[in-house]
Amino acid sequence: MALNFPNKKVRNQSNLPVTKQIKQKASSKDTNLAKANLGMDLEGLINESNEYYLNNDYAVIHKKPTPVQIVKVEYPMRSKAVITEAYYKTPSTTDYNGIYKGKYIDFEAKENHNKTAFPLSNIHPHQMTHLESIIKHGGIGFLIVSWSYYNEYYLLPFEVANEYWVNAKLKDERKSIPYSVFKERAYLIKEGYLPRLNYLKTVDEVFFK
């Protein structure tokens, strides 16, 4: 089955010359090793932490499945259908949700590769609307943002993100959140051993004082 992203073509690697395929595999291996040395990506760290929380009965938090639109199905056998083409659809809400200490928790995870600011274009309007609704109804909503340049992870309160979001949309002010704001108004999530990204410890500090 080919899973495609809208407006993006899937490149068939098998059509490349063998020597180029070997070089690409070697390059990919080097990249993976480099990533392993730098640490797991944000989603991987959160998923690993969630598994630890679940196994140790701390919380029940899961990644929401990305909706898929099926566009082509083939039937090689009468009793068997095979999906041969599908597209990832834009998720309608955020990345993660669950229950922690009797409270509904919902958050979005974002990776940022810039050095000085976090672009607001990384956040979709429906995600801000969703988080606003969660908080309005008594839930806990926030963003977790990784700064790959500094190898740092922050819990960004919704009200801080929303302040810059509203100013950018309604007042045509800057379209990003400076790194200095994260240092001053967001909360650093420290890496550890078990779990490696203990973000619920930071949630305790922010929401369960």
N, C-alpha and C positions, 0 to 999 in steps of 0.2 A: 504494500500500500504506500502510495506517495502522499506525504503530508506536506502541503505547500502553504506559504504565507501569501496573503493577497498582494497582487502587484509585484511579486517576486518570482523569478524563474528558478526552477530547480536544475542545477547543473549535474549532468550525468558524468561522474568521475571515471566511469569505465571506458569512456570514449577518449580519454587522455592517453598519450604515449606511456608505455610501461615505465620508462625511466623517470618521467615526470610524476607518475603515480607514486613511485618509490620515494622520490624526493619529498613529495607532499606528505607521505606517511611519516617520513623521518622528521620533517618539520613539525608535524602534528604531535609526534611523540615528544619532541623537545619542548613544545609549548605546554603539553600536559605535565611534563616534569617540572617545568618552571612554575606552573600554577600550583602544583603540589608543594613546592618549596615555599611559595608565598602564602599558601593556605587555600582552603576550599572557597568556592564562590559563595555569595551571600545566601542564595536559595539553599545550597547544600548544607551550609552551617545551620540555618534555621530548621530545615527538615531533620537534621541530625539531633538538634536540641529538642524538637518536638517529640521525636521518638523516645528520647531519654525522659522527658516529662511524663509521657504516657506510660512508659514501662515502670516508672517509679511513683506513679499515681499522684503527680503534682498538678497536672492539667491535661485537658483534652483539646488539643489545637491541631488543625490539619490544613494542608494546602488545598485550596479550592481547585477542582479540575478545570482546565481550560476548555471551553466549549468548542466542539468541532462540527463543521458543516460538511456533511457527506454529499458529494456531487456525482459520484460514479460508482456503481456496483455491478460486478460481473457474477455470473452463475456458472462456474465450470461444471457443477453437478447440480441436479435438481434439489438436493437436500443441503446444499452448501452455498452460501453467498460470500463473496470476497469483495471488500471495499478496496477499490483500486485508485481512487482519488478523493482527497478531502482537504479542507482548508481550516486552519486555526482561525476562529472568530475572536474579535476583541472581547475580553472578559467584561461582564456587566458590572462587577463590583471590585473587590480587592483580592489580594493574594491569599490571606490566611484568616481563619476565624475559629472560635472555640469557646470553651468555658474555663475560667480560672478563678478560684476562690469565690465561687458563686456568681461571678460577673461574666457577662458576655464580652468577649474580646475580639476585635477585628482590626487588622492592620495591613498595610501595603509595604512591600519590600522593594527598594530601589538601589541600584548600583550606580555610582557616580565616578567617572574617570577624570573629571576635571580637577585642577589644582586649587582654584580660588573660589569657585561658586558651584552651587547645585542648580542646574537649569530647571525652571518650572515647567518647561515643555516635557519633562520626564513624567509629569503627573497628568493624568487625563481628567477632564471635567467630571465625568461620572464617578470617578474615585473620590473626589472631594465632596461631591453631593452625597455619596453613600456614607462616608465617614461622618459627615455633619449629621446625617439622620441617625446613625448609631449613637452618637453622643447625646443627641436630643432626646432619645428614648432611654437614656440611662446606661448605655454600654460604654466600653472603653475603646477608643479609636486613636490610632497614631500611625506614624510611618517609621520604618527602620531604613536608614540610609547608610550605605557603605561608601567610604572615601578610599578608593583603591590606591591612590597616590600616597596616602599616609598610613594605609592599612589600619583604618579606624572605622568603628561602627557606632552610629548614634541613633537613639530614640528621639525622633523629632515630634514634639507635641502637635496635634492638629491645629491648635489655635495659632501657633507660630507659622506653620505652612499656610494656613488660611489668610493670615494677615498679609503675607507677601503675594498670595494668589489674588486676593481682592484688589490690592493696590495696583497690581500689574494689569488686571482686567478693566477696572473701573477708572483708575487714575493714570493709566499708562506709565506707571513707574517701572523700575528695573524688573527684568524678566528672570531673575535668579535670586537664590538665597546665598549670601556670602558665607564663606567658610568660618569667618569670625563669629557669625550669628550662631552657627552650630556650637562653637566653643563656648559661647556665652549663654545660650538659651535652650540648647538641646542637651541630651544626657548621654555621656559616653558609655557604651556597653563594652565591658572588659572581656577579653578572651580568657578562657580557663582550660581546664582539662575535661571535666564531666559536668555539664556539657561544655563544648568549646565556646559557644556563644550563649551565655546564660542571660538572655534578654529579659526573662521574667524577674530576675533580681533587680533589674533597672525598673521594670514595671512596678515592683513593690515600692521602690523609692519614690516613684512619681505619683502613683495612684493609690497606694495603700499605706501612706504614712501614719 
